[in-house]
Amino acid sequence: MLIANATNLGLVRMAEACSISYDILAWTQEWYLREETLAAANVAVVNYHHRLPLTRAFGGGTLSSSDGQRFPVKGKSTTARAPGIGAGQRYPLLFCGR
């Protein structure tokens, strides 16, 4: 469920990709995925990641490199901004999703 939610795969596609049925994934998410359990799972994943030998090759883990996608949008939006010079003016706003 963590991977299904973290990657926006969703439970249906996760069930198709693994040997666990959608019903079991949905039941488990309903009963066990809460803010405190998700926080504990994130801590466990991050701590495990920090112990991997390859992790040290990329630094101390205090910085992040995140890439995003830009989508041109029409209309008004509180989460979009005007494109910079040279971005074209076909659409007046760009939304950057992460």
C-alpha distances in whole Angstrom, upper triangle without the diagonal:
4,5,5,6,8,10,10,10,8,7,11,11,8,10,13,12,11,13,10,12,10,12,10,7,9,11,8,7,11,12,10,8,12,14,15,12,10,14,14,11,12,16,15,13,16,19,18,18,22,23,22,26,25,24,27,29,27,29,28,24,26,26,24,24,22,23,23,24,27,27,31,31,34,35,34,31,31,28,30,33,36,36,38,42,41,38,40,41,39,37,37,34,31,27,25,22,19
4,5,5,6,8,10,10,10,10,14,13,10,13,15,14,13,16,14,15,14,16,14,10,12,14,11,9,13,14,11,9,12,12,14,11,8,11,12,8,9,12,12,10,13,15,15,15,18,20,20,23,22,21,24,26,24,25,24,21,22,22,20,21,19,20,21,22,25,26,30,30,33,34,33,30,29,26,28,31,34,34,36,39,39,36,38,39,38,35,36,32,29,26,23,20,17
4,5,5,6,8,8,9,10,12,11,8,11,13,11,12,14,13,15,14,17,15,12,14,16,14,12,16,17,15,13,15,16,17,15,12,14,15,11,11,14,14,11,14,16,15,15,18,20,19,22,21,20,23,24,23,24,24,21,22,22,19,19,18,18,19,20,23,24,28,29,32,34,33,30,29,26,28,30,33,33,35,38,37,34,36,37,36,34,35,31,28,25,22,19,16
4,6,6,6,5,5,6,9,8,6,9,11,10,11,14,12,13,11,14,13,10,11,14,13,11,14,16,15,12,15,16,18,16,13,16,17,14,14,17,17,15,17,20,19,18,22,23,23,26,24,23,27,28,26,27,27,24,25,25,22,21,19,19,19,20,23,23,27,27,30,32,31,28,28,25,27,30,33,32,34,38,37,34,36,36,35,32,34,30,27,24,22,18,16
4,6,5,6,6,8,11,11,9,12,15,14,15,17,15,16,14,16,15,11,12,15,13,10,13,15,14,11,13,13,16,14,11,14,15,13,12,16,16,14,16,19,19,18,22,24,23,26,25,23,27,28,26,27,26,23,24,23,20,20,18,18,17,18,21,22,25,25,28,29,29,25,25,22,24,27,30,30,32,36,36,32,34,35,33,31,31,28,25,21,19,16,14
4,6,8,9,11,14,13,11,15,17,15,16,19,18,19,17,19,18,14,15,18,16,13,16,18,16,13,14,14,16,15,11,13,15,12,11,14,15,12,13,17,17,16,18,21,20,23,22,20,23,24,22,23,23,19,20,19,16,16,14,15,15,16,19,20,24,25,28,29,28,25,24,21,23,26,29,28,30,34,34,30,33,33,32,30,30,27,24,20,18,14,11
4,5,8,11,13,11,10,14,15,13,15,18,17,18,17,19,19,15,16,19,18,15,18,21,19,16,18,18,20,18,15,17,18,15,14,17,18,15,16,19,19,17,20,22,21,24,22,20,24,24,22,24,24,21,22,20,17,16,14,14,13,14,18,19,22,23,27,28,28,25,24,21,22,25,28,27,29,32,32,29,31,32,30,28,29,26,22,19,17,13,11
4,5,9,11,10,10,13,14,13,15,19,17,18,15,18,18,15,15,18,17,14,17,20,19,16,17,18,20,19,16,18,20,17,16,20,20,18,19,23,22,21,24,26,25,28,26,24,28,28,26,27,27,24,25,23,20,19,16,15,14,14,17,17,21,21,24,26,26,23,23,20,21,24,27,27,29,32,32,28,30,30,29,26,28,24,21,18,16,12,11
4,7,8,6,6,10,10,10,12,15,14,15,13,16,16,13,13,17,16,14,17,20,19,16,19,20,22,20,17,20,21,18,18,21,21,18,20,24,23,21,25,27,25,28,26,25,29,29,27,29,29,26,27,26,22,21,19,18,17,17,20,20,23,24,27,29,29,26,26,23,24,27,30,29,32,35,34,31,32,33,31,29,30,27,24,21,19,16,14
4,6,6,6,9,10,11,12,15,13,13,10,13,13,10,10,14,14,11,14,17,16,14,17,18,21,19,16,19,21,18,18,22,21,19,22,25,24,23,26,28,27,30,29,28,31,32,30,31,31,28,29,28,25,24,21,21,20,19,22,22,25,25,28,29,29,26,26,24,25,29,32,31,34,37,37,33,34,35,33,30,32,29,26,22,21,18,16
4,6,5,6,9,10,10,12,10,9,6,9,10,7,7,11,11,9,12,15,14,13,16,18,20,18,16,20,21,18,19,22,22,20,23,25,24,24,28,29,28,31,30,29,33,34,32,33,33,30,31,30,27,27,24,24,23,23,26,25,29,28,31,32,32,29,30,27,29,32,35,35,38,41,40,37,38,38,36,34,35,32,30,26,25,21,20
4,5,5,6,9,10,12,10,9,6,9,11,9,9,13,14,13,14,17,18,17,20,22,24,22,20,23,24,21,22,26,25,23,26,29,27,27,31,32,31,34,32,31,35,36,34,36,36,33,34,33,30,29,26,26,25,24,26,26,29,29,31,33,33,30,31,29,30,34,36,36,39,42,41,37,38,38,36,34,36,33,30,27,26,23,22
4,5,5,6,9,11,11,10,9,12,13,11,12,16,16,15,17,20,20,18,21,23,25,23,21,24,25,21,22,25,24,22,25,27,26,25,29,30,29,31,30,29,33,33,32,34,34,31,33,31,28,27,24,23,22,22,25,24,27,28,31,32,33,30,31,28,29,33,35,34,37,40,39,35,36,37,35,33,35,32,29,26,25,21,20
4,5,5,6,9,8,9,8,11,11,9,11,14,13,13,16,18,17,16,19,21,23,20,18,21,22,18,19,22,21,19,22,24,23,22,26,27,26,29,27,27,30,31,30,32,32,29,31,30,26,26,24,23,23,23,26,26,29,30,33,34,35,32,32,29,31,34,36,36,38,41,40,37,38,39,37,35,36,33,30,27,26,22,20
4,5,5,7,6,5,5,9,9,7,10,12,13,13,15,17,17,17,20,23,24,21,20,23,23,20,21,25,23,21,24,27,25,25,29,29,28,31,30,30,33,34,33,35,35,32,34,33,30,30,27,27,27,27,29,29,32,33,36,37,37,35,35,32,34,37,40,39,42,44,43,40,41,42,40,38,40,37,34,31,29,26,24
4,6,8,8,8,8,12,12,11,13,16,16,16,19,21,21,20,24,26,28,25,23,26,27,23,24,27,26,24,27,29,27,27,30,31,29,32,31,31,34,35,34,36,36,33,35,34,31,30,28,27,27,26,29,29,32,32,35,37,38,35,36,33,34,37,40,39,41,44,43,39,40,41,39,37,39,36,34,31,29,26,25
4,7,9,10,10,14,14,12,15,18,17,17,20,22,21,20,24,26,27,24,22,25,25,21,22,25,24,21,24,26,24,23,27,28,26,28,27,27,31,31,30,33,33,30,33,32,29,28,26,25,25,25,28,28,32,32,36,38,38,35,36,33,34,37,39,38,40,43,41,38,40,41,39,37,39,36,33,30,28,25,23
4,6,8,10,13,12,11,14,16,15,16,19,20,19,19,23,25,26,22,21,24,24,20,21,24,22,20,23,25,23,23,26,27,25,28,27,27,31,31,31,33,33,30,33,32,29,29,27,27,27,28,31,31,35,36,39,40,41,38,38,35,36,39,42,41,43,46,45,41,43,44,42,40,42,39,36,33,31,27,25
4,7,10,12,10,11,14,15,15,16,19,20,19,20,24,26,27,23,22,26,25,21,23,26,24,22,25,27,24,25,29,28,27,30,29,30,33,34,34,36,36,33,36,35,33,32,31,31,31,31,34,35,38,39,42,43,44,41,41,38,40,43,45,44,47,49,48,45,47,47,46,44,45,42,39,36,34,31,29
4,7,8,7,7,10,11,11,13,15,16,16,17,20,23,24,20,20,23,23,19,21,24,22,21,24,26,24,25,28,28,27,31,30,30,34,35,34,36,36,33,35,35,32,32,30,31,31,31,34,34,37,38,41,42,42,39,39,37,38,42,44,44,46,49,48,45,46,47,45,43,45,41,39,35,34,30,28
4,5,5,6,9,10,11,12,14,16,16,17,21,24,25,22,21,25,24,21,23,26,25,24,27,29,27,28,31,32,31,34,33,33,37,38,37,39,38,35,37,37,34,34,32,32,31,31,34,34,37,37,40,41,41,38,39,36,38,41,44,44,46,49,48,45,46,47,45,42,44,41,38,35,34,30,29
4,5,5,6,8,10,10,12,14,15,15,19,22,23,20,20,23,24,21,22,26,25,23,27,29,27,28,31,32,31,35,34,33,37,38,36,38,38,34,36,36,33,33,30,30,29,29,32,31,34,34,37,38,38,35,35,33,35,38,41,41,44,47,46,43,44,44,42,39,41,38,35,32,31,27,26
4,5,5,6,8,10,10,12,14,15,18,21,23,20,20,24,24,21,24,27,25,25,28,30,29,30,33,34,33,37,36,35,39,40,39,40,40,37,38,38,35,35,33,33,32,32,35,34,37,36,39,40,39,37,37,35,37,41,44,44,47,50,49,46,47,47,45,42,43,40,38,35,34,30,29
4,5,5,6,8,10,11,12,13,16,20,21,18,18,21,21,19,21,24,23,22,26,27,26,27,30,31,31,34,34,33,37,38,37,38,37,34,36,36,34,34,32,33,32,33,35,35,38,38,40,41,41,38,38,36,38,41,44,44,47,50,50,46,48,48,46,43,45,42,39,35,34,30,29
4,6,5,6,9,10,10,11,14,17,19,15,15,19,19,16,18,21,20,19,23,25,23,24,28,28,28,32,31,30,34,35,34,35,34,31,33,33,30,31,28,29,28,29,32,31,35,35,37,38,38,35,34,32,34,38,41,41,43,47,46,43,44,45,43,40,41,38,35,32,30,27,25
4,5,5,6,9,10,10,13,16,18,16,15,19,20,17,19,23,22,21,24,27,26,27,30,31,31,34,34,32,36,37,36,37,36,33,34,34,31,32,29,30,29,29,31,31,34,33,36,36,36,33,33,31,33,37,40,40,43,46,46,42,44,44,42,39,40,37,35,31,30,26,25
4,5,5,6,8,10,13,16,18,15,16,19,19,18,20,23,22,22,25,27,26,28,31,32,32,36,35,34,37,39,38,39,37,34,35,36,33,34,32,33,32,32,35,34,37,37,39,39,39,36,35,34,36,40,43,43,46,50,49,46,47,47,45,43,43,40,38,34,33,29,28
4,5,5,6,7,11,14,15,12,12,16,16,14,17,19,18,19,22,23,23,24,27,28,28,32,32,31,34,36,35,35,34,31,32,33,31,32,30,31,30,31,34,34,37,37,39,40,39,36,35,33,36,39,42,43,45,49,49,45,47,47,45,43,43,40,37,34,32,28,26
4,6,5,5,8,12,13,11,10,14,15,13,15,18,18,18,20,22,22,23,26,27,28,32,31,29,33,35,33,34,32,29,30,30,28,29,27,28,27,28,31,31,34,33,36,36,35,32,31,29,32,35,39,39,42,45,45,42,43,44,42,39,40,36,34,30,29,25,23
4,6,6,8,12,14,12,12,16,17,16,18,21,21,21,23,25,25,27,29,31,31,35,35,33,36,38,36,37,35,32,33,33,31,32,30,31,30,30,33,32,35,34,37,37,35,32,32,30,33,36,40,41,43,47,47,44,45,45,43,40,41,37,35,31,30,27,25
4,6,8,12,12,10,12,15,15,15,18,20,19,20,23,25,25,26,29,30,31,35,35,33,36,38,37,37,35,32,33,34,32,33,31,33,32,33,35,35,38,38,40,40,38,35,34,33,36,39,43,43,46,50,50,46,48,48,47,44,44,40,38,34,33,29,28
4,6,10,10,7,9,12,12,11,14,16,16,17,20,21,21,23,25,26,27,31,31,29,32,35,33,34,32,29,30,31,29,31,29,30,30,32,34,34,38,37,40,40,38,35,34,32,35,38,41,42,44,48,48,45,47,47,46,43,43,40,37,33,32,28,26
4,7,8,6,6,10,10,10,12,14,15,15,18,19,20,21,24,25,26,30,30,27,30,33,31,31,29,26,27,28,26,27,25,27,27,28,30,31,34,33,36,36,35,31,30,28,31,34,38,38,41,44,45,41,43,43,42,39,39,36,33,30,28,24,22
4,6,5,6,8,10,10,12,14,15,16,18,20,21,22,24,26,27,31,31,28,31,33,31,31,29,26,26,27,26,28,26,28,27,29,31,31,34,34,36,36,34,30,29,27,30,33,37,38,40,44,45,42,44,43,43,39,39,35,33,29,28,24,23
4,6,5,6,9,10,10,12,14,15,16,18,20,21,22,25,26,30,30,27,29,32,29,29,27,24,23,24,23,25,24,26,25,27,29,30,33,32,35,34,32,29,27,25,28,31,35,36,38,42,43,40,42,42,41,38,38,34,31,28,26,23,21
4,5,5,6,9,10,11,12,14,15,17,18,20,21,23,25,29,29,26,28,31,29,29,26,23,23,25,24,26,25,28,28,30,32,33,36,36,38,38,36,32,30,28,32,34,38,39,41,44,45,43,45,45,45,41,41,37,35,31,29,26,23
4,5,5,6,9,10,11,12,14,15,17,18,20,21,23,27,27,25,27,30,28,28,26,23,24,25,24,26,25,27,28,30,32,33,36,36,39,39,37,33,32,30,33,35,39,40,42,45,46,43,45,45,45,42,42,38,35,31,29,26,23
4,5,5,6,9,10,10,12,14,15,16,18,20,21,25,25,23,25,28,26,26,24,20,21,22,21,23,21,24,24,26,29,30,33,33,36,36,34,30,28,26,29,32,36,36,38,41,42,39,41,42,41,38,38,34,32,28,26,22,20
4,5,5,6,9,10,11,12,14,15,17,19,20,24,24,21,23,26,24,24,21,18,18,20,19,22,21,23,24,26,29,30,34,34,37,36,34,31,28,26,29,32,35,36,37,41,42,39,42,42,42,39,38,35,32,28,26,23,20
4,5,5,6,9,10,11,12,14,15,17,19,23,23,21,23,26,24,24,21,19,19,21,21,23,23,26,26,29,32,33,37,37,40,40,38,34,32,30,33,35,39,39,41,44,45,42,45,45,45,42,42,38,35,32,29,26,23
4,5,5,6,9,10,11,12,14,16,17,21,21,19,22,24,23,23,21,18,19,21,20,22,21,24,25,27,30,32,35,35,39,39,37,34,32,29,32,34,38,38,39,43,43,40,43,44,43,41,41,37,34,30,27,24,21
4,5,5,6,8,10,10,12,14,16,19,19,17,19,22,20,20,18,15,16,17,16,18,18,20,21,24,27,29,32,33,36,37,35,31,29,27,29,31,35,35,36,39,40,37,40,41,41,38,38,34,31,27,25,21,18
4,6,5,6,8,10,11,12,15,18,19,16,18,21,19,19,16,14,15,17,16,19,19,22,24,27,30,32,35,36,39,40,38,34,32,29,32,34,37,37,38,41,42,40,43,43,44,41,40,37,33,30,27,24,21
4,6,5,6,9,10,11,13,17,17,15,17,20,20,19,17,15,17,19,18,21,21,24,26,28,32,34,37,38,41,42,40,37,35,32,34,36,40,39,40,44,44,42,44,46,45,43,43,39,36,32,29,26,23
4,6,5,6,9,10,11,15,15,13,16,18,17,17,16,13,16,17,16,18,18,21,22,25,29,31,34,35,39,40,38,35,33,30,32,34,37,37,38,41,41,38,41,43,42,40,40,36,33,30,27,23,20
4,5,5,6,9,10,14,14,11,13,16,14,14,12,10,12,13,13,15,16,19,21,24,28,30,34,35,38,39,37,34,32,29,31,33,36,35,36,39,39,37,40,41,42,39,39,35,32,29,25,23,19
4,5,5,7,9,12,14,11,13,16,15,15,12,11,13,15,16,18,20,23,25,28,31,34,37,39,42,43,41,37,35,32,34,36,39,39,39,42,43,41,44,45,45,43,43,39,36,33,29,27,23
4,5,5,7,11,12,10,12,15,15,15,14,12,15,17,17,19,20,23,25,28,32,34,38,39,43,44,42,39,37,34,36,37,40,40,40,43,43,41,44,46,46,43,44,40,36,33,30,27,24
4,5,5,9,9,7,10,12,12,12,11,10,13,14,14,16,17,20,22,25,29,31,35,37,40,42,40,37,35,32,33,35,37,36,37,40,40,38,41,43,43,41,41,37,34,31,27,25,21
4,6,8,9,6,7,11,10,10,8,8,11,13,13,16,18,21,24,27,30,33,37,39,42,43,42,38,36,33,34,36,38,37,38,40,41,39,42,44,44,42,42,39,35,32,29,26,23
4,6,9,7,8,12,12,12,11,11,14,17,17,19,21,24,27,30,34,37,40,42,45,47,45,42,40,36,38,39,42,41,41,44,44,42,45,47,48,45,46,42,38,36,32,30,26
4,6,5,7,10,11,12,12,12,15,17,17,18,20,23,26,29,32,35,39,41,44,46,45,41,40,36,37,39,41,40,40,43,42,41,44,46,46,44,45,41,37,35,31,29,25
4,5,6,7,10,11,12,13,16,17,18,19,21,24,27,30,34,37,40,42,46,48,47,43,42,38,39,40,42,41,41,43,43,41,44,47,47,45,46,43,39,37,33,31,27
4,5,5,7,10,11,12,15,16,16,16,19,21,24,27,30,34,37,39,43,45,44,41,39,36,36,37,39,38,37,40,39,38,41,43,44,42,43,40,36,34,30,28,24
4,5,6,7,8,8,12,12,12,14,16,19,22,25,29,32,35,37,41,43,41,38,37,33,34,35,37,35,35,38,38,36,39,42,42,40,41,37,34,31,28,26,22
4,5,5,6,8,11,12,14,15,18,21,24,28,31,34,38,40,44,45,44,40,38,35,36,36,39,37,37,39,39,38,41,43,44,43,43,39,36,34,30,28,25
4,6,9,10,13,13,14,14,18,20,24,27,30,33,37,39,43,44,43,40,39,35,36,36,38,36,35,37,37,36,39,42,43,41,42,38,35,33,29,28,25
4,7,8,10,10,10,11,14,17,20,24,27,30,33,36,39,41,40,36,35,31,32,32,34,32,32,34,34,33,36,38,39,38,38,35,31,30,26,25,21
4,6,8,8,10,12,15,18,22,25,28,32,35,37,40,42,40,37,35,32,32,32,35,33,32,35,35,34,37,40,41,39,39,36,32,30,27,26,22
4,6,8,10,13,16,20,23,26,29,33,36,38,41,42,40,37,35,31,33,33,35,34,34,36,37,36,39,41,42,40,40,36,33,31,27,26,23
4,6,7,10,13,17,20,23,26,29,33,34,38,39,37,34,31,28,29,30,33,32,31,34,35,33,37,39,40,37,37,33,30,28,24,23,19
4,7,10,13,17,19,23,26,29,32,33,37,37,35,32,29,26,28,28,31,30,30,32,33,32,36,37,38,36,35,32,29,27,23,22,19
4,7,10,13,16,20,22,26,28,30,34,34,33,29,27,24,25,25,28,27,26,29,30,28,32,34,35,33,32,29,26,24,20,19,16
4,6,10,13,16,19,22,25,27,31,32,30,27,25,22,22,23,25,24,24,27,28,26,29,31,32,30,30,26,23,21,17,16,13
4,7,10,14,16,20,23,25,29,30,29,26,24,21,21,21,23,22,22,25,25,23,27,29,29,28,27,24,21,19,15,14,11
4,7,10,13,16,20,22,25,27,26,23,21,18,18,19,21,20,20,23,23,21,24,26,27,25,25,21,18,16,12,11,8
4,7,10,13,17,19,23,25,24,21,21,17,17,17,19,17,18,21,20,18,21,23,24,22,22,19,15,13,10,9,7
4,7,10,13,15,19,21,21,18,18,14,13,14,16,15,16,19,19,16,19,20,21,18,19,16,12,10,6,6,5
4,7,10,13,16,19,19,16,17,13,12,14,15,13,15,18,17,14,17,18,17,16,17,14,10,8,6,5,7
4,7,9,13,16,16,14,15,12,10,11,12,10,12,15,15,11,13,14,14,12,13,10,6,6,5,7,9
4,6,10,13,14,12,14,11,9,11,12,11,14,16,16,12,13,13,12,10,11,9,6,5,6,8,11
4,7,10,12,11,14,12,9,10,10,9,12,15,14,10,10,10,8,6,8,6,5,6,9,11,15
4,7,8,9,12,11,8,10,10,11,14,17,17,13,13,11,10,6,7,5,6,7,10,12,16
4,7,9,12,12,10,11,11,12,16,18,18,15,13,11,9,6,6,6,9,10,14,16,19
4,7,10,12,10,11,11,13,17,19,20,17,16,13,12,9,8,8,10,11,15,17,21
4,7,9,8,9,10,14,17,20,21,18,18,15,15,11,9,8,10,11,14,16,20
4,5,5,8,10,13,17,20,21,18,18,16,16,12,11,8,9,8,12,13,16
4,6,8,11,14,17,20,22,20,20,19,19,15,13,10,11,9,12,13,16
4,7,11,13,16,19,21,18,19,18,18,15,13,10,9,6,8,9,12
4,7,9,12,16,17,14,15,14,15,11,10,6,5,4,7,10,13
4,6,9,12,14,12,13,12,14,11,8,5,5,7,9,12,15
4,7,9,12,9,10,9,11,9,6,5,6,9,11,15,18
4,7,8,6,8,8,10,8,7,6,6,9,11,15,17
4,6,6,8,9,12,12,10,10,10,13,13,17,19
4,6,7,9,12,13,12,12,13,16,17,20,22
4,5,8,11,13,13,13,13,16,17,20,23
4,7,9,10,10,10,10,13,14,17,20
4,6,8,9,10,11,14,16,19,22
4,5,6,9,10,14,16,20,23
4,7,9,11,14,17,19,23
4,6,8,11,14,17,20
4,7,10,14,17,20
4,7,10,13,17
4,6,10,13
4,6,10
4,7
4
